[in-house]
Amino acid sequence: MSQSYHYAIISACIYTILATMLVLNAMGAYIFHAYPASFDPLTVPQRTLMLQTIFYVLYLSAGAGVFARVEGWEYLDSIYWADYTLLTIGLGSDFPPKTHAGRALLIPFAVGDIALLGLVIGSIRGLLLERGRVKVVRRTVAKEREKWFARMDEPDAAWKKEWEEDHLHVPIQVQIQRALTLY
């Protein structure tokens, strides 16, 4: 057994544990009603990443099961093969498919994975961009707030005129919309 075999087994176990936890959470909320479904606070990128991760692990597990049956491998060996093939496009190095059915399924399986992996990576990117956007908005609001507090201590009332010019001519609906988009 090579070192890459053990790394693949460890990563497959981590995938399985994470996906199982996500599925159990969803089942506890929707099927067993053990607690209220609290997916409302999740943002769209968070939900997307969660669902795509579950689907990716299911794809990995199902592909491993299919190839274990077609090639006559142990399931753990096929998990290694599927993980190795899906993450490196290594075409199974230690366990190359030997049957015609296995060879025929290999390329569609790998192409489907490339699409799924691209979606997961895109979701991670979206999640990071969303978090960065929130931090930038909060930092901007904090700086603006500090600026206005500093100007309030000024003896003249010039800041009041500037504030009125910025805010009084703008309809209240626009002011509310601006406030809502900050958070």
Secondary structure as the mmCIF struct_conf table of DSSP 4:
data_model
#
loop_
_struct_conf.conf_type_id
_struct_conf.id
_struct_conf.beg_label_comp_id
_struct_conf.beg_label_asym_id
_struct_conf.beg_label_seq_id
_struct_conf.end_label_comp_id
_struct_conf.end_label_asym_id
_struct_conf.end_label_seq_id
HELX_RH_AL_P HELX_RH_AL_P1 GLN A 3 TYR A 30
TURN_TY1_P TURN_TY1_P1 ILE A 31 ILE A 31
BEND BEND1 PHE A 32 PHE A 32
BEND BEND2 ALA A 34 TYR A 35
TURN_TY1_P TURN_TY1_P2 ASP A 40 PRO A 41
BEND BEND3 LEU A 42 LEU A 42
HELX_RH_AL_P HELX_RH_AL_P2 VAL A 44 GLU A 71
TURN_TY1_P TURN_TY1_P3 GLY A 72 GLY A 72
HELX_RH_AL_P HELX_RH_AL_P3 TYR A 75 THR A 88
TURN_TY1_P TURN_TY1_P4 LEU A 91 ASP A 94
BEND BEND4 PHE A 95 PHE A 95
BEND BEND5 THR A 99 THR A 99
HELX_RH_AL_P HELX_RH_AL_P4 HIS A 100 MET A 152
TURN_TY1_P TURN_TY1_P5 ASP A 153 ASP A 153
BEND BEND6 GLU A 154 ALA A 157
HELX_RH_AL_P HELX_RH_AL_P5 ALA A 158 HIS A 167
TURN_TY1_P TURN_TY1_P6 LEU A 168 HIS A 169
BEND BEND7 VAL A 170 VAL A 170
HELX_RH_AL_P HELX_RH_AL_P6 ILE A 172 THR A 181
TURN_TY1_P TURN_TY1_P7 LEU A 182 LEU A 182
#
